[in-house]
Amino acid sequence: MVCEKAAVGRGASHLPPFGKDGEYAAINSMLDQINSCLDHLEEKNDYLHACLKELLESNRQTRLEFQQQSEQQNMEADMQGPQPPV
């Protein structure tokens, strides 16, 4: 690693002729790997986003059903009138 840093620090003219192509190939390979990782993260993000939207909609529906049941129970209790103490 020290040799690579020193060679880069001195300038590309000190690299052997195959070094430039090798460096470009290595950089391209790293960029391809990064791109692949970013694509994978984007897919995961899209999947999680879809799951969270589904969960949110499910929670909304459950909350609405609970509110409707609660309102219906309150109306039924109001129709029956006050209950005598036990």
Biopython code that builds the backbone (N, CA, C, O; Angstrom):
import numpy as np
from Bio.PDB.StructureBuilder import StructureBuilder

atoms = [
    (1, "MET", "N", (0.813, -1.192, 0.000)),
    (1, "MET", "CA", (0.000, 0.000, 0.000)),
    (1, "MET", "C", (0.858, 1.258, 0.000)),
    (1, "MET", "O", (0.530, 2.234, -0.675)),
    (2, "VAL", "N", (1.941, 1.242, 0.743)),
    (2, "VAL", "CA", (2.806, 2.408, 0.803)),
    (2, "VAL", "C", (3.364, 2.718, -0.577)),
    (2, "VAL", "O", (3.442, 3.882, -0.971)),
    (3, "CYS", "N", (3.755, 1.678, -1.314)),
    (3, "CYS", "CA", (4.301, 1.885, -2.658)),
    (3, "CYS", "C", (3.253, 2.499, -3.571)),
    (3, "CYS", "O", (3.566, 3.384, -4.368)),
    (4, "GLU", "N", (2.016, 2.039, -3.463)),
    (4, "GLU", "CA", (0.963, 2.587, -4.316)),
    (4, "GLU", "C", (0.725, 4.057, -4.000)),
    (4, "GLU", "O", (0.570, 4.877, -4.905)),
    (5, "LYS", "N", (0.696, 4.386, -2.711)),
    (5, "LYS", "CA", (0.479, 5.775, -2.326)),
    (5, "LYS", "C", (1.635, 6.644, -2.784)),
    (5, "LYS", "O", (1.431, 7.764, -3.253)),
    (6, "ALA", "N", (2.839, 6.134, -2.651)),
    (6, "ALA", "CA", (4.006, 6.901, -3.064)),
    (6, "ALA", "C", (4.000, 7.103, -4.569)),
    (6, "ALA", "O", (4.322, 8.188, -5.054)),
    (7, "ALA", "N", (3.637, 6.072, -5.305)),
    (7, "ALA", "CA", (3.617, 6.186, -6.763)),
    (7, "ALA", "C", (2.562, 7.184, -7.203)),
    (7, "ALA", "O", (2.790, 7.974, -8.119)),
    (8, "VAL", "N", (1.410, 7.150, -6.554)),
    (8, "VAL", "CA", (0.352, 8.087, -6.911)),
    (8, "VAL", "C", (0.771, 9.497, -6.533)),
    (8, "VAL", "O", (0.505, 10.447, -7.268)),
    (9, "GLY", "N", (1.421, 9.631, -5.393)),
    (9, "GLY", "CA", (1.866, 10.941, -4.939)),
    (9, "GLY", "C", (2.886, 11.567, -5.873)),
    (9, "GLY", "O", (2.916, 12.789, -6.013)),
    (10, "ARG", "N", (3.717, 10.764, -6.513)),
    (10, "ARG", "CA", (4.745, 11.284, -7.421)),
    (10, "ARG", "C", (4.167, 11.622, -8.778)),
    (10, "ARG", "O", (4.804, 12.334, -9.554)),
    (11, "GLY", "N", (2.992, 11.137, -9.081)),
    (11, "GLY", "CA", (2.388, 11.410, -10.377)),
    (11, "GLY", "C", (2.280, 10.154, -11.193)),
    (11, "GLY", "O", (3.008, 9.189, -10.965)),
    (12, "ALA", "N", (1.383, 10.161, -12.135)),
    (12, "ALA", "CA", (1.107, 8.974, -12.937)),
    (12, "ALA", "C", (2.242, 8.642, -13.887)),
    (12, "ALA", "O", (2.320, 7.511, -14.366)),
    (13, "SER", "N", (3.115, 9.577, -14.171)),
    (13, "SER", "CA", (4.196, 9.300, -15.121)),
    (13, "SER", "C", (5.183, 8.282, -14.573)),
    (13, "SER", "O", (5.926, 7.683, -15.351)),
    (14, "HIS", "N", (5.220, 8.065, -13.260)),
    (14, "HIS", "CA", (6.131, 7.100, -12.662)),
    (14, "HIS", "C", (5.546, 5.698, -12.602)),
    (14, "HIS", "O", (6.240, 4.753, -12.227)),
    (15, "LEU", "N", (4.279, 5.551, -12.966)),
    (15, "LEU", "CA", (3.654, 4.235, -12.950)),
    (15, "LEU", "C", (4.065, 3.466, -14.197)),
    (15, "LEU", "O", (4.270, 4.054, -15.259)),
    (16, "PRO", "N", (4.184, 2.150, -14.065)),
    (16, "PRO", "CA", (4.455, 1.365, -15.265)),
    (16, "PRO", "C", (3.288, 1.494, -16.238)),
    (16, "PRO", "O", (2.178, 1.815, -15.811)),
    (17, "PRO", "N", (3.502, 1.256, -17.532)),
    (17, "PRO", "CA", (2.448, 1.443, -18.528)),
    (17, "PRO", "C", (1.174, 0.668, -18.214)),
    (17, "PRO", "O", (0.077, 1.166, -18.464)),
    (18, "PHE", "N", (1.301, -0.548, -17.667)),
    (18, "PHE", "CA", (0.108, -1.341, -17.365)),
    (18, "PHE", "C", (-0.578, -0.841, -16.108)),
    (18, "PHE", "O", (-1.709, -1.240, -15.828)),
    (19, "GLY", "N", (0.070, 0.013, -15.351)),
    (19, "GLY", "CA", (-0.483, 0.509, -14.093)),
    (19, "GLY", "C", (-1.703, 1.383, -14.291)),
    (19, "GLY", "O", (-2.673, 1.272, -13.540)),
    (20, "LYS", "N", (-1.672, 2.247, -15.284)),
    (20, "LYS", "CA", (-2.814, 3.138, -15.514)),
    (20, "LYS", "C", (-4.060, 2.335, -15.852)),
    (20, "LYS", "O", (-5.131, 2.562, -15.290)),
    (21, "ASP", "N", (-3.907, 1.397, -16.776)),
    (21, "ASP", "CA", (-5.051, 0.560, -17.150)),
    (21, "ASP", "C", (-5.536, -0.252, -15.963)),
    (21, "ASP", "O", (-6.739, -0.413, -15.758)),
    (22, "GLY", "N", (-4.593, -0.763, -15.183)),
    (22, "GLY", "CA", (-4.957, -1.537, -13.995)),
    (22, "GLY", "C", (-5.698, -0.693, -12.980)),
    (22, "GLY", "O", (-6.673, -1.138, -12.373)),
    (23, "GLU", "N", (-5.221, 0.544, -12.800)),
    (23, "GLU", "CA", (-5.904, 1.443, -11.865)),
    (23, "GLU", "C", (-7.312, 1.762, -12.345)),
    (23, "GLU", "O", (-8.264, 1.731, -11.564)),
    (24, "TYR", "N", (-7.441, 2.066, -13.630)),
    (24, "TYR", "CA", (-8.764, 2.368, -14.179)),
    (24, "TYR", "C", (-9.694, 1.165, -14.059)),
    (24, "TYR", "O", (-10.876, 1.308, -13.747)),
    (25, "ALA", "N", (-9.147, -0.016, -14.311)),
    (25, "ALA", "CA", (-9.964, -1.228, -14.186)),
    (25, "ALA", "C", (-10.403, -1.423, -12.738)),
    (25, "ALA", "O", (-11.548, -1.787, -12.471)),
    (26, "ALA", "N", (-9.473, -1.175, -11.796)),
    (26, "ALA", "CA", (-9.814, -1.324, -10.376)),
    (26, "ALA", "C", (-10.868, -0.294, -9.969)),
    (26, "ALA", "O", (-11.811, -0.615, -9.247)),
    (27, "ILE", "N", (-10.702, 0.938, -10.435)),
    (27, "ILE", "CA", (-11.681, 1.985, -10.117)),
    (27, "ILE", "C", (-13.038, 1.636, -10.721)),
    (27, "ILE", "O", (-14.070, 1.779, -10.064)),
    (28, "ASN", "N", (-13.036, 1.184, -11.960)),
    (28, "ASN", "CA", (-14.299, 0.784, -12.598)),
    (28, "ASN", "C", (-14.964, -0.352, -11.840)),
    (28, "ASN", "O", (-16.182, -0.365, -11.661)),
    (29, "SER", "N", (-14.154, -1.303, -11.398)),
    (29, "SER", "CA", (-14.697, -2.432, -10.637)),
    (29, "SER", "C", (-15.312, -1.950, -9.325)),
    (29, "SER", "O", (-16.402, -2.380, -8.946)),
    (30, "MET", "N", (-14.603, -1.052, -8.635)),
    (30, "MET", "CA", (-15.137, -0.519, -7.378)),
    (30, "MET", "C", (-16.420, 0.270, -7.626)),
    (30, "MET", "O", (-17.379, 0.159, -6.862)),
    (31, "LEU", "N", (-16.435, 1.060, -8.688)),
    (31, "LEU", "CA", (-17.647, 1.820, -9.005)),
    (31, "LEU", "C", (-18.808, 0.893, -9.351)),
    (31, "LEU", "O", (-19.952, 1.165, -8.986)),
    (32, "ASP", "N", (-18.519, -0.193, -10.049)),
    (32, "ASP", "CA", (-19.563, -1.178, -10.351)),
    (32, "ASP", "C", (-20.112, -1.795, -9.073)),
    (32, "ASP", "O", (-21.321, -1.985, -8.936)),
    (33, "GLN", "N", (-19.206, -2.112, -8.125)),
    (33, "GLN", "CA", (-19.642, -2.689, -6.850)),
    (33, "GLN", "C", (-20.492, -1.688, -6.073)),
    (33, "GLN", "O", (-21.524, -2.046, -5.507)),
    (34, "ILE", "N", (-20.050, -0.433, -6.050)),
    (34, "ILE", "CA", (-20.813, 0.604, -5.355)),
    (34, "ILE", "C", (-22.186, 0.765, -6.001)),
    (34, "ILE", "O", (-23.199, 0.867, -5.308)),
    (35, "ASN", "N", (-22.211, 0.788, -7.321)),
    (35, "ASN", "CA", (-23.478, 0.917, -8.042)),
    (35, "ASN", "C", (-24.405, -0.250, -7.727)),
    (35, "ASN", "O", (-25.607, -0.067, -7.530)),
    (36, "SER", "N", (-23.840, -1.437, -7.681)),
    (36, "SER", "CA", (-24.627, -2.625, -7.360)),
    (36, "SER", "C", (-25.191, -2.532, -5.942)),
    (36, "SER", "O", (-26.355, -2.857, -5.706)),
    (37, "CYS", "N", (-24.359, -2.086, -5.007)),
    (37, "CYS", "CA", (-24.824, -1.931, -3.623)),
    (37, "CYS", "C", (-25.927, -0.882, -3.533)),
    (37, "CYS", "O", (-26.917, -1.072, -2.826)),
    (38, "LEU", "N", (-25.752, 0.218, -4.250)),
    (38, "LEU", "CA", (-26.778, 1.262, -4.238)),
    (38, "LEU", "C", (-28.088, 0.767, -4.848)),
    (38, "LEU", "O", (-29.169, 1.089, -4.356)),
    (39, "ASP", "N", (-27.986, -0.010, -5.914)),
    (39, "ASP", "CA", (-29.193, -0.595, -6.512)),
    (39, "ASP", "C", (-29.898, -1.504, -5.514)),
    (39, "ASP", "O", (-31.122, -1.479, -5.386)),
    (40, "HIS", "N", (-29.098, -2.314, -4.805)),
    (40, "HIS", "CA", (-29.663, -3.227, -3.808)),
    (40, "HIS", "C", (-30.338, -2.434, -2.683)),
    (40, "HIS", "O", (-31.437, -2.780, -2.248)),
    (41, "LEU", "N", (-29.682, -1.376, -2.220)),
    (41, "LEU", "CA", (-30.273, -0.543, -1.172)),
    (41, "LEU", "C", (-31.558, 0.130, -1.650)),
    (41, "LEU", "O", (-32.519, 0.258, -0.891)),
    (42, "GLU", "N", (-31.569, 0.554, -2.899)),
    (42, "GLU", "CA", (-32.772, 1.174, -3.448)),
    (42, "GLU", "C", (-33.925, 0.174, -3.501)),
    (42, "GLU", "O", (-35.068, 0.521, -3.203)),
    (43, "GLU", "N", (-33.622, -1.070, -3.882)),
    (43, "GLU", "CA", (-34.657, -2.107, -3.903)),
    (43, "GLU", "C", (-35.194, -2.361, -2.503)),
    (43, "GLU", "O", (-36.404, -2.475, -2.307)),
    (44, "LYS", "N", (-34.286, -2.450, -1.523)),
    (44, "LYS", "CA", (-34.717, -2.660, -0.137)),
    (44, "LYS", "C", (-35.561, -1.487, 0.346)),
    (44, "LYS", "O", (-36.581, -1.676, 1.008)),
    (45, "ASN", "N", (-35.130, -0.280, 0.010)),
    (45, "ASN", "CA", (-35.867, 0.907, 0.410)),
    (45, "ASN", "C", (-37.269, 0.903, -0.188)),
    (45, "ASN", "O", (-38.242, 1.205, 0.503)),
    (46, "ASP", "N", (-37.374, 0.564, -1.463)),
    (46, "ASP", "CA", (-38.685, 0.497, -2.113)),
    (46, "ASP", "C", (-39.572, -0.554, -1.453)),
    (46, "ASP", "O", (-40.763, -0.327, -1.241)),
    (47, "TYR", "N", (-38.980, -1.714, -1.126)),
    (47, "TYR", "CA", (-39.733, -2.785, -0.475)),
    (47, "TYR", "C", (-40.222, -2.330, 0.906)),
    (47, "TYR", "O", (-41.387, -2.523, 1.254)),
    (48, "LEU", "N", (-39.319, -1.723, 1.689)),
    (48, "LEU", "CA", (-39.702, -1.259, 3.021)),
    (48, "LEU", "C", (-40.764, -0.165, 2.936)),
    (48, "LEU", "O", (-41.687, -0.126, 3.750)),
    (49, "HIS", "N", (-40.636, 0.709, 1.962)),
    (49, "HIS", "CA", (-41.626, 1.768, 1.778)),
    (49, "HIS", "C", (-43.001, 1.167, 1.496)),
    (49, "HIS", "O", (-44.006, 1.604, 2.057)),
    (50, "ALA", "N", (-43.036, 0.167, 0.625)),
    (50, "ALA", "CA", (-44.308, -0.493, 0.306)),
    (50, "ALA", "C", (-44.882, -1.186, 1.540)),
    (50, "ALA", "O", (-46.086, -1.121, 1.788)),
    (51, "CYS", "N", (-44.021, -1.849, 2.312)),
    (51, "CYS", "CA", (-44.487, -2.520, 3.537)),
    (51, "CYS", "C", (-45.039, -1.515, 4.539)),
    (51, "CYS", "O", (-46.074, -1.758, 5.159)),
    (52, "LEU", "N", (-44.356, -0.395, 4.697)),
    (52, "LEU", "CA", (-44.818, 0.614, 5.647)),
    (52, "LEU", "C", (-46.135, 1.248, 5.202)),
    (52, "LEU", "O", (-46.997, 1.536, 6.032)),
    (53, "LYS", "N", (-46.293, 1.463, 3.904)),
    (53, "LYS", "CA", (-47.568, 1.990, 3.408)),
    (53, "LYS", "C", (-48.693, 1.002, 3.685)),
    (53, "LYS", "O", (-49.790, 1.397, 4.081)),
    (54, "GLU", "N", (-48.421, -0.276, 3.477)),
    (54, "GLU", "CA", (-49.423, -1.312, 3.737)),
    (54, "GLU", "C", (-49.771, -1.358, 5.221)),
    (54, "GLU", "O", (-50.941, -1.474, 5.585)),
    (55, "LEU", "N", (-48.758, -1.269, 6.073)),
    (55, "LEU", "CA", (-48.981, -1.272, 7.517)),
    (55, "LEU", "C", (-49.783, -0.047, 7.946)),
    (55, "LEU", "O", (-50.693, -0.152, 8.768)),
    (56, "LEU", "N", (-49.447, 1.095, 7.397)),
    (56, "LEU", "CA", (-50.174, 2.315, 7.717)),
    (56, "LEU", "C", (-51.643, 2.198, 7.330)),
    (56, "LEU", "O", (-52.525, 2.575, 8.103)),
    (57, "GLU", "N", (-51.904, 1.684, 6.149)),
    (57, "GLU", "CA", (-53.289, 1.523, 5.699)),
    (57, "GLU", "C", (-54.035, 0.521, 6.582)),
    (57, "GLU", "O", (-55.203, 0.727, 6.912)),
    (58, "SER", "N", (-53.362, -0.552, 6.958)),
    (58, "SER", "CA", (-53.971, -1.548, 7.836)),
    (58, "SER", "C", (-54.309, -0.930, 9.197)),
    (58, "SER", "O", (-55.382, -1.173, 9.749)),
    (59, "ASN", "N", (-53.384, -0.133, 9.726)),
    (59, "ASN", "CA", (-53.632, 0.520, 11.012)),
    (59, "ASN", "C", (-54.778, 1.520, 10.918)),
    (59, "ASN", "O", (-55.581, 1.632, 11.845)),
    (60, "ARG", "N", (-54.858, 2.236, 9.818)),
    (60, "ARG", "CA", (-55.968, 3.177, 9.630)),
    (60, "ARG", "C", (-57.298, 2.434, 9.612)),
    (60, "ARG", "O", (-58.265, 2.854, 10.246)),
    (61, "GLN", "N", (-57.333, 1.334, 8.884)),
    (61, "GLN", "CA", (-58.564, 0.552, 8.785)),
    (61, "GLN", "C", (-58.961, -0.003, 10.150)),
    (61, "GLN", "O", (-60.134, 0.039, 10.523)),
    (62, "THR", "N", (-57.993, -0.519, 10.888)),
    (62, "THR", "CA", (-58.263, -1.060, 12.224)),
    (62, "THR", "C", (-58.780, 0.033, 13.150)),
    (62, "THR", "O", (-59.725, -0.183, 13.909)),
    (63, "ARG", "N", (-58.154, 1.214, 13.084)),
    (63, "ARG", "CA", (-58.591, 2.331, 13.918)),
    (63, "ARG", "C", (-60.022, 2.746, 13.577)),
    (63, "ARG", "O", (-60.822, 3.004, 14.477)),
    (64, "LEU", "N", (-60.350, 2.811, 12.289)),
    (64, "LEU", "CA", (-61.716, 3.164, 11.888)),
    (64, "LEU", "C", (-62.725, 2.142, 12.389)),
    (64, "LEU", "O", (-63.788, 2.510, 12.888)),
    (65, "GLU", "N", (-62.400, 0.867, 12.260)),
    (65, "GLU", "CA", (-63.298, -0.184, 12.741)),
    (65, "GLU", "C", (-63.487, -0.074, 14.250)),
    (65, "GLU", "O", (-64.598, -0.233, 14.757)),
    (66, "PHE", "N", (-62.401, 0.197, 14.961)),
    (66, "PHE", "CA", (-62.482, 0.334, 16.412)),
    (66, "PHE", "C", (-63.351, 1.535, 16.785)),
    (66, "PHE", "O", (-64.163, 1.450, 17.707)),
    (67, "GLN", "N", (-63.187, 2.645, 16.080)),
    (67, "GLN", "CA", (-64.007, 3.828, 16.352)),
    (67, "GLN", "C", (-65.483, 3.545, 16.088)),
    (67, "GLN", "O", (-66.345, 3.958, 16.864)),
    (68, "GLN", "N", (-65.776, 2.844, 14.997)),
    (68, "GLN", "CA", (-67.165, 2.519, 14.673)),
    (68, "GLN", "C", (-67.771, 1.619, 15.743)),
    (68, "GLN", "O", (-68.912, 1.831, 16.153)),
    (69, "GLN", "N", (-67.024, 0.619, 16.201)),
    (69, "GLN", "CA", (-67.522, -0.271, 17.254)),
    (69, "GLN", "C", (-67.765, 0.510, 18.540)),
    (69, "GLN", "O", (-68.775, 0.317, 19.216)),
    (70, "SER", "N", (-66.832, 1.390, 18.865)),
    (70, "SER", "CA", (-66.958, 2.180, 20.084)),
    (70, "SER", "C", (-68.175, 3.096, 20.015)),
    (70, "SER", "O", (-68.919, 3.217, 20.988)),
    (71, "GLU", "N", (-68.381, 3.740, 18.870)),
    (71, "GLU", "CA", (-69.546, 4.612, 18.703)),
    (71, "GLU", "C", (-70.842, 3.815, 18.781)),
    (71, "GLU", "O", (-71.817, 4.272, 19.377)),
    (72, "GLN", "N", (-70.857, 2.627, 18.184)),
    (72, "GLN", "CA", (-72.055, 1.792, 18.215)),
    (72, "GLN", "C", (-72.354, 1.354, 19.649)),
    (72, "GLN", "O", (-73.510, 1.362, 20.070)),
    (73, "GLN", "N", (-71.329, 0.976, 20.395)),
    (73, "GLN", "CA", (-71.535, 0.565, 21.787)),
    (73, "GLN", "C", (-72.037, 1.737, 22.626)),
    (73, "GLN", "O", (-72.884, 1.560, 23.500)),
    (74, "ASN", "N", (-71.515, 2.929, 22.360)),
    (74, "ASN", "CA", (-71.974, 4.113, 23.101)),
    (74, "ASN", "C", (-73.433, 4.420, 22.790)),
    (74, "ASN", "O", (-74.196, 4.773, 23.689)),
    (75, "MET", "N", (-73.831, 4.288, 21.522)),
    (75, "MET", "CA", (-75.230, 4.538, 21.151)),
    (75, "MET", "C", (-76.145, 3.505, 21.795)),
    (75, "MET", "O", (-77.223, 3.851, 22.278)),
    (76, "GLU", "N", (-75.729, 2.243, 21.809)),
    (76, "GLU", "CA", (-76.544, 1.196, 22.428)),
    (76, "GLU", "C", (-76.683, 1.448, 23.924)),
    (76, "GLU", "O", (-77.754, 1.250, 24.498)),
    (77, "ALA", "N", (-75.596, 1.884, 24.550)),
    (77, "ALA", "CA", (-75.650, 2.173, 25.986)),
    (77, "ALA", "C", (-76.555, 3.367, 26.259)),
    (77, "ALA", "O", (-77.277, 3.383, 27.255)),
    (78, "ASP", "N", (-76.522, 4.369, 25.379)),
    (78, "ASP", "CA", (-77.387, 5.543, 25.550)),
    (78, "ASP", "C", (-78.859, 5.167, 25.393)),
    (78, "ASP", "O", (-79.713, 5.715, 26.091)),
    (79, "MET", "N", (-79.164, 4.238, 24.483)),
    (79, "MET", "CA", (-80.550, 3.817, 24.254)),
    (79, "MET", "C", (-81.090, 3.026, 25.434)),
    (79, "MET", "O", (-82.283, 3.097, 25.730)),
    (80, "GLN", "N", (-80.247, 2.288, 26.099)),
    (80, "GLN", "CA", (-80.693, 1.473, 27.230)),
    (80, "GLN", "C", (-80.945, 2.325, 28.458)),
    (80, "GLN", "O", (-81.659, 1.905, 29.369)),
    (81, "GLY", "N", (-80.381, 3.488, 28.494)),
    (81, "GLY", "CA", (-80.577, 4.362, 29.650)),
    (81, "GLY", "C", (-79.600, 4.002, 30.753)),
    (81, "GLY", "O", (-78.782, 3.091, 30.617)),
    (82, "PRO", "N", (-79.706, 4.738, 31.846)),
    (82, "PRO", "CA", (-78.777, 4.482, 32.960)),
    (82, "PRO", "C", (-79.048, 3.117, 33.592)),
    (82, "PRO", "O", (-80.197, 2.703, 33.739)),
    (83, "GLN", "N", (-78.013, 2.458, 33.946)),
    (83, "GLN", "CA", (-78.099, 1.143, 34.584)),
    (83, "GLN", "C", (-78.120, 1.328, 36.101)),
    (83, "GLN", "O", (-77.373, 2.141, 36.647)),
    (84, "PRO", "N", (-78.982, 0.567, 36.772)),
    (84, "PRO", "CA", (-79.012, 0.672, 38.244)),
    (84, "PRO", "C", (-77.714, 0.103, 38.824)),
    (84, "PRO", "O", (-77.145, -0.838, 38.270)),
    (85, "PRO", "N", (-77.252, 0.669, 39.929)),
    (85, "PRO", "CA", (-76.018, 0.146, 40.552)),
    (85, "PRO", "C", (-76.232, -1.277, 41.031)),
    (85, "PRO", "O", (-77.327, -1.653, 41.450)),
    (86, "VAL", "N", (-75.187, -2.042, 40.964)),
    (86, "VAL", "CA", (-75.286, -3.455, 41.337)),
    (86, "VAL", "C", (-75.050, -3.646, 42.796)),
    (86, "VAL", "O", (-75.094, -4.774, 43.286)),
]
sb = StructureBuilder()
sb.init_structure("model")
sb.init_model(0)
sb.init_chain("A")
sb.init_seg("    ")
for serial, (resi, resn, name, xyz) in enumerate(atoms, 1):
    if name == "N":
        sb.init_residue(resn, " ", resi, " ")
    sb.init_atom(name, np.array(xyz, "f"), 0.0, 1.0, " ", f" {name:<3s}", serial, name[0])
structure = sb.get_structure()
